[in-house]
């Protein structure tokens, strides 16, 4: 049985599987964040879901940490309310 970590395009050995893993990891992190936010703030609006889906790995890390201290969904997502 082929090893998914070592099989991929012949022109880029070792690169293709890493990218797939990275995308899978980001997808998992996004899903976990959505679950946490849904449990804390209720059903998420499409705008919030889109913001999470567009977030970089660094942004997702920051959002996950803010879940612990934020009072609002906007605070977690880093949305400015204009009152700062």
C-alpha positions as CSV (number, residue, x, y, z in Angstrom):
1,X,0.0,0.0,0.0
2,X,1.5,3.4,-1.0
3,X,2.5,5.7,1.8
4,X,0.5,9.0,1.4
5,X,3.4,10.9,3.0
6,X,5.8,9.9,0.3
7,X,3.7,9.6,-2.8
8,X,2.9,12.7,-4.9
9,X,4.0,14.5,-8.0
10,X,7.3,13.3,-9.4
11,X,8.5,16.9,-9.9
12,X,8.1,17.9,-6.3
13,X,8.9,14.9,-4.0
14,X,7.9,15.5,-0.4
15,X,6.2,18.8,-1.0
16,X,2.7,17.8,-2.2
17,X,1.8,15.7,0.9
18,X,2.9,18.4,3.2
19,X,0.6,20.9,1.6
20,X,-2.3,18.5,1.8
21,X,-1.5,17.9,5.5
22,X,-1.3,21.7,6.1
23,X,-4.6,22.3,4.5
24,X,-6.2,19.5,6.5
25,X,-4.7,20.9,9.7
26,X,-6.1,24.4,8.9
27,X,-9.5,22.9,8.1
28,X,-9.5,21.0,11.4
29,X,-8.5,24.2,13.3
30,X,-11.2,26.2,11.6
31,X,-13.8,23.5,12.4
32,X,-12.7,23.4,16.1
33,X,-12.9,27.2,16.3
34,X,-16.4,27.2,14.8
35,X,-17.5,24.6,17.4
36,X,-16.1,26.6,20.3
37,X,-17.7,29.8,19.1
38,X,-21.0,28.1,18.4
39,X,-21.0,26.6,22.0
40,X,-20.1,30.0,23.5
41,X,-22.1,32.5,21.3
42,X,-24.8,30.4,19.6
43,X,-25.3,29.9,15.8
44,X,-22.7,31.8,13.8
45,X,-23.7,34.2,11.1
46,X,-22.4,33.6,7.5
47,X,-20.1,36.7,7.9
48,X,-18.4,35.1,10.9
49,X,-18.1,31.8,9.2
50,X,-16.6,33.5,6.1
51,X,-14.1,35.4,8.3
52,X,-12.9,32.2,9.9
53,X,-12.6,30.4,6.6
54,X,-10.5,33.3,5.2
55,X,-8.2,33.4,8.3
56,X,-4.6,32.5,8.1
57,X,-3.0,30.1,10.5
58,X,-1.6,33.0,12.6
59,X,-5.1,34.6,12.7
60,X,-6.7,31.3,13.7
61,X,-4.2,30.9,16.6
62,X,-5.0,34.4,17.8
63,X,-8.8,33.8,17.6
64,X,-8.5,30.5,19.5
65,X,-6.7,32.3,22.3
66,X,-9.3,35.1,22.4
67,X,-12.1,32.6,22.8
68,X,-10.9,32.4,26.4
69,X,-11.2,36.1,27.3
70,X,-13.5,37.7,24.8
71,X,-16.9,38.9,25.8
72,X,-18.3,39.0,22.2
73,X,-17.9,37.2,19.0
74,X,-16.6,40.3,17.4
75,X,-13.8,40.4,19.9
76,X,-12.8,36.9,19.1
77,X,-12.8,37.5,15.4
78,X,-10.9,40.8,15.8
79,X,-13.7,42.9,14.4
80,X,-13.4,46.6,15.4
81,X,-16.6,48.0,16.7
82,X,-15.4,51.6,16.3
83,X,-15.6,52.3,20.1
84,X,-11.8,51.9,20.6
